[in-house]
């Protein structure tokens, strides 16, 4: 009897029996499951359950079961995920290939219906919408109309594919982005399958054609981004291969202080882990500080794994996970089943036993400060109070990772913009030409989004406004965001500052920021003005956000609004006024910043 056969155990929950493959059965005096990182345990179950003596052998299982913090021999192991998730740009080609296979099969006189994905595949249409219109309520409809017109043939193909292929579903446009739909709806955490008249429970795992598939690791679901060929192989039941991974453990302690957010923590982790050189490694979060981080907080950190270079940033399943599943509408019986399984199979977080890790990093959450990242790379952390100075330094620094090589004497150079209606305003180097609360990193987090809405409310009540040259936009990751904005009554304040909801998709974050106003674009080009952007996304490489915008800063949503009001990244939000109120009095960032308690009251 091999390891797989010996490992089958039974649990009963809600009056029904389930089989599972018990990790504890692999212990032999050398293997201690409780000392393995949780992400390795998920991989180990994946190998154990699917061991077939051919593609996945018992030796693969035993090699991983004997994982050590330092693995001198980098054994290659196969990984067969339980599902695949696609976004419409990079994933569409895989579906075209399946259609082509059907065509060839039909030409050969065979039944083309046999061509189907071997495992469940979800495609989320979220990368095709652009910010053509923004700053007014009808922008959502107008952007959607242009999106459908541009992509009609593709969308008709996806509709055909959903009807034609088994185990393939499509999340339609204007619904949400792939990561947030995955988090809120698609992820099961624990899956079940029928085999020989019995129901098997096993961990939900996946690969996806978006690099930020890693957001799902916040929910204890192991997954990461892959190329289209690897995703297609997974769809057809073939494994992807990875070397036995090193696992970097990050111990969180303490609690974040007033003013600091999950975005600030994610940007800090990006800086710290980049310096630690975690490329190709797993990162796993643990420690007493976990209880102070919601799933929404964790999702921001897990989403940034490509930016800090890791294969994934994994959070084990704990009570917070189970609470989130119930909060997002998963049935109680399903959550009970998940809880029973992860506890029985040693996948539920146990803070009494610390796993062994290849490297260990400790982060005191109380030391996290309000920050941005930029002007060119997501790992270039800048304290909020230093943004102005750092931009000024980058302006004249030699061309390279952080410099623009420009004449320092021109830093305050200004131009005057004249709009079609005759209105004029000045714009100078560092002008915020794009301020975007965009979908990928932060909009799954109600706390962050409601912080932005409360700041907007305070700003509007003081009579503050946004300059015309700032292109403002709000593209949440799902319609859940719109519902809690409407329920809180805060949406009108965002709209008053031009942060209308203009689409549900990966818009500014992927570079679909649309055109600047012609007058702004022309004035910046003729006046040689270095434009900046502030967005709540994850990538700010020069030119990615917009071809005419050189400096990009990643920031929490409320800071995006603050910089839209200030109009320039040279404004020091810690010391400089960002406008004047109705009485002509100077208004500072601290005057409109809501406290943690105010935000939490609205969240609750």
N, C-alpha and C positions, 0 to 999 in steps of 0.2 A: 504494500500500500504506500503510495507516494505522499508528499507533503500536502498536495491539494486534497486528496481523498480524506486524509486524516484530519483536515482542518474544518470540515463541515460541521456546523453546530446549529442549534435551533433556539429561537426566542419566540415568546408569545406576547403580543400586544393587542389590546382591544379585542381580545377573544380569538385572534387569528395567529396561526403558526407561520413563521418565516425561517428560511434557511439563510445562513451566511458563512463566509469563510473567515474563521477565527485566527487572528494574527498571533494570539498567545500560543497557539499550537506549534509555532515555529521555534519556540524557546527550547534550547537544548543544553543549557549551561554556559554557552558563549553568547547567545543572542538574548538581549533583555529589551523587550518591546517598549517598556516604560522609559527607557533611556534614548530611544530613537526620536528624532524630530518628528512632529506630527505630519509634515509634508512627505517625509520618507515613508511613514506608515501608510499614507494614502497610496503612494506608488507601489508599496509592497503588496497591499491588498489587490491592486490592479493586476500585478503579475501572478499572484497566487491564484486568483479566481480564473484567469484566462490561460493558465499554463496548459499547453497542448502537446508538449514534447517535441514540437517542431519549431514554430516561430518563437514561442515562449517556452523555455525549458525549465526544468527543476533547478538547473545550475543558475539560471538568471534569478530565480526566486531566492536561492540560498546566498548568492552574492550580495543581493540587496539586503537580505535579512542580517547579514554580517557587516552592514555599513559601519564605518568608523569615522570619527571626526576628521582624520587624515587618511585619505585613501591613496596609497602610493601607486596602486595599479588602477588605472581609470577604465574599469570595465564598462562596456557599452551595453545598455539595457533597452529593450523594446517597450514602448508605451502605446497602448491602444485605448484611447479615450472613449467615454460612454456616449459622447455626442460631439457635433461640430457646429460652430456658429460662424456665420458669414456676414460681412457687410456688403452692400451692393456693388461697390467698385471692384475691390480685390476678390470678392467671392463670386461675382457673376460669371467669371471665366470658367470656374469649376462646373457650374450648372450648364454652361454652353458645351463643355466637354461631354457631360452625360447625355445631352441632347444629340451630340455628334455620334456617340456610341450607339444610341438608339437608331439613328439614321443608318449607320453601317450595318447594324444587326438586321434591320429590316431589309436592306439591300441584299443581304446574304440569305434571305428567305427564312430567317429565324424569327421567333417571337420577341419583338423589341421590348415588350413589357417586362422582360426579365432584368433589364438594366434599371437598377434602383440603388439609392444609397443603402449601405449595409447597416448604418446606425442613424439615429435621428439627426436631421440637419435643419437648422433655422437660419433664414436669411432676413436681416433687418435692413430695410431701405432707409438710409440715413445720411449718406454721403453725397447726395446729388442736389441738395437745395442750397441756394446761394443768397447772400444778403443783397439782393438787388434794390429792395426798398426797406426803409427802416424809419423809426421815429414817429409813426402814426399808426392808428389802430387797423387800418385796412391793409397794412403792409403784409400781414400774415397771408391774407387771401391772394394778394398780388404775387408774392413770392411763390406760393403754391401753384398758381396758374402757370407761371413761367416754368417752374420745375416740371410740371406734367407735360407741358408743351415740348420742352427740350428732351425729355426722357421717355416719351410715349412708347416708342418701339421697345425699349428695354423693359419698361414696366409691363407691357403686354406679354413679353416673353416670360417674365417672372410669374405672371398670372397663369400662363399656360403650364409652366413647369410645376407649379403648386398643384394643379389639377391632375397632372400627368404622372408625377413621381410619388411613390410611397415614401413615408418617413421624411417628407420635405414640406416645410411650411414657410410662409412669407409674412413678415410683419410689415404692413403697408406704410407708405410715406406719411409724413405729418403725424406720426405716432410717438416717436421717441428715438433715442440713439441706442445702438446695439448694447452698450454696456449697462445702461440703466434699465432697459427692458429685460436684459438677462438677470440683473440683480432683483428687480421688483417682481418679475413674473416667470421667466423661463427656468431659472435654477431650481432644482429639486433638493439639493444637498445630499439626499440619499435617494437612489433610484431603486426600482424594483422590476424584476423580469420573471416571466414564467419559463420554467425548464423542467421537463419530465413530470408535469403535474404539480410541481412545487413552486413557491414564490421565493425568489432570491433577492436579498437586499444587498446593496453595495454603494460605495461613494459615487456621487456625481463628479465626473471629470470631463474636461473638454479641451479642445484647441480651437483657435479662431483666426480669421484672416485679418484681424485688426490687432496691432501691437498692444493696444490697451485692453485687450481681453483680460489682462491681469486684474482688472477691478474686481472680478468675481471672487478672487482669493480672500476678499474681506468677509465673505460668507462661509469660509471654510471649504470652498469648492476649488480644487486644484485645476488651474488652467493657464494657458499662456498663448501668445500670438505666434503664428507660423506663416510660412509662405503658402502660396496657392497650391503648389504641388503637394506639400505635406498635408494640407487640409484635404485635398482631393484623395490622397492615399488613405487618410483616416476615414473618409466617407465610404470608401470601398473596402473597409475592414483591414487595411494594412497598418502596421505600426509605424510610428516615428521613433527614431532612435536618439538616445541621449547618453552622454557619459555619466557614470555614477556621480551625482552632484555633490559638491561641497554645500553645506548649509550654514549660513551666517545667522546667528541668533541675535536679535535685538531685544534687550530687556527694557521695557518701559516701567518707569517708577513715577510716583507723584501725580500731579494734576495740573492742567494748563491754567494759567492765571488770566485775570480779566483782560480782555483785549486781544488775546492770542486765539487763533483759530486752527482748525484741522488743516487748512491750506498752509498756514505758517509751518506747521509740523511736517507736512508733506514736502515742502520746499527745503526744510532743514534736513530731512532724511535724504533727499536727493543730493544735497551737498556732501553730507557725511558719508553716504554709501558710495558715491562716486570716488571720493578720496580713498575709501577702503578697497576699491577695485573689486567690485562684486560681479563683474561681467561674467555671464555663464553660470552663476551660482544661484541657489535658492536663498531667499531671505525669509526668515520666520520670526514673527513678533510674539512676545510672551511677556510675562511679568505682572506685578501687582497693578501697574498702571492701565492694563487692558480694561479693567472694570470702569475706567473713566473715559473710555472711547466708545462711542456708539458705532453701529454698523456703518452709518453714513460717514462718520469720521474715518473709519478704517478704509472705506471705499476710496476716499481721496488719496490715502497713502498707497494702497494697493495699485491704484490706477497709474501712479507715477513710476512703477517698476521699470518700464523701458527707459525712463529718463535717468534713473540711478543705475541702470545697466543690468539688473538681475533678471533671471528667467521669470521669477515670480516673487511677490511679497505676500507671504501666506499668514493668515490668522486662523488658528484652530477654532473649531466649533465650541461655543460656550453658551452660557445662559443668555447672553446678549443676542447671539445668533437665533436661538429659539424664539426669543421675544420678537425679533424683527420678522421672522416668518409668520408669526400670528398677526402682527401689526399689518403686514402686507396682504392679508387675506388668505393665506394658506390654511386649509382645513385643520381643525384641532386634531383629528385622528391621524392626519399625515404628520403633523409636528410631533405627536406622541410616538409615532413609528420611528421618526428620525431620531428622537431622543433615546429611545430604547436601543436602537442599533448602534449609534455612536458611543454610547456608554458601554454596551456589551463588548464592542470590538476595539476599545481602547483608543478611540478617536476623539473623545470629549476632553476638553482642556482640564488638566489636573494641576493646580498651582502648587501642590505639595511635592511634586516630583519634577525636577528640572531636567529636560533632555540634555544630551551632550551635543555640542555644536562645533563646527570646524573653526569658527571665530566667534567672539562675543563682543557686542557693543552695548553700552548702557546709556540710555537717554532719560534724563530727568525732565518730565513734561513741564515742570514749573519754570524751566529755563528757556522755553520757547518764546520768541519775541515776534511781534508783527513785522513781516518781511515781504519783500518781493524777490523775483529772480530776473536777472537781465544784465545788460541790454541785448545779449545775443544767445545765451545758453541757459537751460533750465537749472543747471547746477551752480550758477553764479548767484549765490544768496546775497541779498543786500538788505540790511536793516532799514525799516521804513524811514528813519531819521537820516539815513545816509544816501538815499536814492538821488537827491539833487546833486550832491557832491560827486558821487560815483559817475553819474551821467556826464557831468562837466569834465571829469578826468578822462572818460572814455572818448569824448568828443575829439580831443587833441592827441590821444595816445596813438602810437603807431598802428597801422592796419594789422589786424590779426584777430584772435579770438574775442578780444574785448574792445579794441580801439578802432576809430574811424579815420585817424590821420588827418584831421582838419585843422585849420588855423584857429588857435585858441582865442585870438582877438575877435573872431566872428561869432562866438558863442551866443551873444545877445542880439545878433542880427535879426531884424524884423522886416516883414513885408505887410502891405495893406491889401486885404481882400475886398473886392467890390462885387456884391451879389447882384443877381438879375433885377431885384427890386430897388437897387440903389443903396442898400444897407452896407456899411463898411465896418470891418474889424481888423485888428492887427494880429498877426501870427508870427511867432519867432521860433528859432531852433529849439527842438524839444517839444514842440506842440503835439498834444495828444490828438491825433487825427482819427484814431479808432479806439473806442472804449466798448468792449464787448464782454457781456456775461454770456459765455458760450458753454456748450453742453458737456464736454467730456469729463472734466475732473471734478467740478464742484457742485453741479446742479442736482446731484443725487442727495445733497445734504440740506435738509430743511433749515437747520440752524444758520448755515452760511447764507442761504437765499433770503431768509427772513431778516437777517442782520442787514443785508443790502436794502431791503424794502423799508425797514425802520429808519435807516440813515436817509433814504430818499424822502420819507415823510418829514423828518426833521428839517431837511434842506428846503423842501417846498414850503413848509410853514414859516421859514425865515425869509422866503422870497428869493432863494438862490436859483440860478438857471445855468444852462450849459451853452457854451459858445457854439455858433453855427458850424465852425470847421470841424467839430468833434462828431464823428459818425458813431452814434450810439446804437446798441442792439442788445436784445435779450433772446437767446435761443436755448430754452431749457432742454434737459435730457428726456423728460416725459411729461405727459399732461397732468401728472400728479402735482407738479409744481404750480401749474395754473390754478388747480383746484384749491390748494391751500393759500395761494395769494388772494383768490376771490373770497374764500371763507374768512380770511383775516381782514378783508377790506383795504388792503395795502396796495393793490394793483394800480389804482388811479395815481398814486404818488410816483410810482416808477414811470408811468406813462407821461406824467407831467414833465419829467426830465428826459424824455425820449427813449426810455428803456421799455418800449412796448414789446410784447411777445411777437416775434416776426417769423417764427418757424420752429419746428422740432427736428433738429438734425445737427450733424457735425459741420457747422457752417464756418465761422471765423477760425475755429480751431484747426481745421484742415486746409485753410487758405481760401475758402469760399466766402471771403469778406465782401465781395462785390466792389463796384467802383466808388471812389471818393467823389464828392461834389466837384463838378468840372472846374469851378472857380478856385477851389482849394488845391486841386491837382495842378492847375496852371500856375497859380501863385507860388506854390512850393518849388516847382520846376524852374520857373524864371528867377525866383529869388534865392535858389540854392539852399532851401530850408531842409534840415534834417528832421523828418517827421518821426513820431513815436506812436506806439500802440500799447494799451494796457488791456489785458484780457485774463479771464479766469480759466485759461486752458492749461496746456502742458508743454507746448513747444513754441519757442520764440526765436528760432534761428533767423538770421537776417534775410528778409525778403519772403519768408514763409507766410506771414500773415497777410501781406500785401506787397506787391513788387515795388511800390513807391514808398514804403514805410521801412526804415532801416533799423530803428531801435524798438525792441519789443520787451515788455515786462509782464511776467506772470504774477497774478495777485488774487487775493480773495475777492468775491463779488462786491463787497461793500467798498473795497479800495478802488475797484474799477469805477464805481460811481463817484467816489471822492476825487479821483484824478480827472474824470470828465468835467467835474465842477471847477477844478483848479485850472484845467486847460493846458497844463504843461508839466512835464516831469521835473523841471527845474524848481517847481514850487515845493518847498520842504513842508510836508504835511505836519511835521512835529512843531514847527515854529512860525510858518508863514500863513497869512490869511488866505482863504480860498475864495472869498467873495465878500459882498456886503449885503446886509439884511434890508428890510423895507424902510428902516429908519436911517440907512446909510452907515450903520455901524459895522465894523469889521467882523467877519465870521471865520472862526478857525475850525479845523477838522474835529478837535475835541468837543466843540460846541454841538456837533450834530451826530457824534458817535454814540450809538446806543450801548448801554451796559449789558454785560452777560445776563444779568437778572431780567432786564427788559426783554431781551430776545427770548430767553427761556420761557418767560410768561406767555409769549405769543405762540411759541412752539408747542407748549403744553395745551 
